[in-house]
Amino acid sequence: MTTAALAHRVSLDDGDVRVAAGALLCCAAARAALPGDVGLPCPLRELTGVPCPLCGMTTSVTATVELDLGAAVAANPGGIVLVALAVAVVAGPGRRLGVRAGLIYLALLALWLWELERFSII
């Protein structure tokens, strides 16, 4: 991958991001209110035994909404970041958002390494 590709900015429409952030927070609050463990298994992990970078994200987001940060970090630390970003987007002033592609790739790599360590694969 070239340096230009990593430096490329992914531009996101504020309205779409606000809707997605609000939906994330509403779904997490609704899931937290349900009794028992309601969730879908990770298709990659089910097929190969290898977790994806987002394994545990549903559990992590739900635990973050319930303010159980220990459980959130244990499931996937990205959930805390995702909820914090969602709250910032919903509560913040409207503006166009841009993120460097390299930052997204780095975050996914870090989450995947976390999951591989968590499941004792590395």
C-alpha positions as CSV (number, residue, x, y, z in Angstrom):
1,M,0.0,0.0,0.0
2,T,1.4,3.4,-1.0
3,T,1.9,6.3,1.3
4,A,-0.7,8.3,-0.7
5,A,-3.3,5.6,0.0
6,L,-2.6,5.7,3.7
7,A,-2.7,9.5,3.8
8,H,-6.0,9.6,1.8
9,R,-8.8,11.1,3.9
10,V,-12.1,9.3,4.1
11,S,-14.8,12.0,4.2
12,L,-18.1,11.2,5.9
13,D,-21.3,13.1,5.7
14,D,-22.3,14.6,9.1
15,G,-26.0,13.6,8.7
16,D,-25.3,10.0,7.9
17,V,-22.7,9.7,10.8
18,R,-25.2,11.3,13.2
19,V,-27.9,8.8,12.2
20,A,-25.4,5.9,12.5
21,A,-24.1,7.1,15.9
22,G,-27.6,7.6,17.3
23,A,-28.7,4.1,16.1
24,L,-25.6,2.6,17.7
25,L,-26.4,4.2,21.0
26,C,-30.1,3.3,20.9
27,C,-29.4,-0.3,19.9
28,A,-26.8,-0.7,22.6
29,A,-29.2,0.7,25.2
30,A,-32.0,-1.6,24.0
31,R,-29.6,-4.6,24.1
32,A,-28.5,-3.7,27.6
33,A,-32.2,-3.8,28.7
34,L,-32.8,-7.3,27.3
35,P,-32.4,-10.2,29.7
36,G,-29.6,-12.7,28.9
37,D,-26.9,-12.7,26.3
38,V,-28.4,-11.7,22.9
39,G,-25.9,-11.5,20.1
40,L,-24.7,-13.0,16.9
41,P,-21.6,-15.2,16.6
42,C,-18.7,-13.9,14.5
43,P,-18.8,-15.6,11.1
44,L,-15.0,-15.6,10.6
45,R,-14.4,-17.1,14.1
46,E,-17.2,-19.7,13.5
47,L,-15.7,-20.8,10.2
48,T,-12.0,-20.6,10.9
49,G,-11.5,-20.3,14.6
50,V,-9.7,-17.0,14.1
51,P,-11.4,-13.9,15.6
52,C,-11.9,-10.8,13.4
53,P,-10.8,-7.3,14.6
54,L,-14.4,-6.6,15.7
55,C,-15.1,-9.8,17.7
56,G,-16.6,-8.8,21.0
57,M,-17.6,-5.3,19.8
58,T,-21.3,-5.9,20.5
59,T,-20.5,-7.0,24.1
60,S,-18.0,-4.1,24.5
61,V,-20.5,-1.4,23.3
62,T,-23.2,-2.8,25.5
63,A,-20.9,-3.0,28.5
64,T,-19.8,0.6,27.9
65,V,-23.4,1.8,27.8
66,E,-23.9,0.0,31.1
67,L,-20.8,1.7,32.4
68,D,-19.0,-1.6,33.0
69,L,-15.7,-0.5,31.5
70,G,-13.8,-3.6,32.8
71,A,-16.1,-5.9,30.8
72,A,-15.9,-3.5,27.8
73,V,-12.1,-3.6,27.7
74,A,-12.1,-7.4,28.2
75,A,-14.5,-7.9,25.2
76,N,-12.9,-5.3,22.9
77,P,-11.4,-2.0,23.8
78,G,-12.7,-0.5,20.6
79,G,-16.2,-0.5,22.0
80,I,-15.3,2.2,24.5
81,V,-13.8,4.3,21.7
82,L,-16.8,3.7,19.4
83,V,-19.3,4.8,22.1
84,A,-17.2,7.9,23.0
85,L,-17.1,8.9,19.3
86,A,-20.8,8.2,18.9
87,V,-21.6,10.5,21.9
88,A,-19.3,13.2,20.6
89,V,-20.9,13.0,17.1
90,V,-24.5,13.1,18.5
91,A,-23.8,15.9,21.1
92,G,-21.2,17.9,19.1
93,P,-21.7,20.6,16.5
94,G,-22.6,19.5,13.0
95,R,-19.6,19.5,10.6
96,R,-18.1,17.4,7.9
97,L,-15.9,14.6,9.3
98,G,-12.7,13.4,7.7
99,V,-10.4,10.5,8.9
100,R,-7.1,9.4,7.4
101,A,-7.4,5.9,5.9
102,G,-4.1,5.0,7.6
103,L,-5.6,5.7,11.0
104,I,-8.5,3.3,10.2
105,Y,-6.1,0.6,9.1
106,L,-3.9,1.1,12.2
107,A,-6.9,0.9,14.5
108,L,-8.2,-2.3,12.8
109,L,-4.7,-3.9,13.0
110,A,-4.4,-3.0,16.7
111,L,-7.9,-4.5,17.4
112,W,-7.0,-7.6,15.5
113,L,-3.8,-8.1,17.5
114,W,-5.8,-7.6,20.7
115,E,-8.2,-10.3,19.6
116,L,-5.5,-12.7,18.6
117,E,-3.8,-12.3,22.0
118,R,-7.1,-12.5,23.8
119,F,-7.9,-15.9,22.1
120,S,-4.3,-17.1,22.7
121,I,-3.5,-17.4,19.0
122,I,-0.4,-15.3,19.2
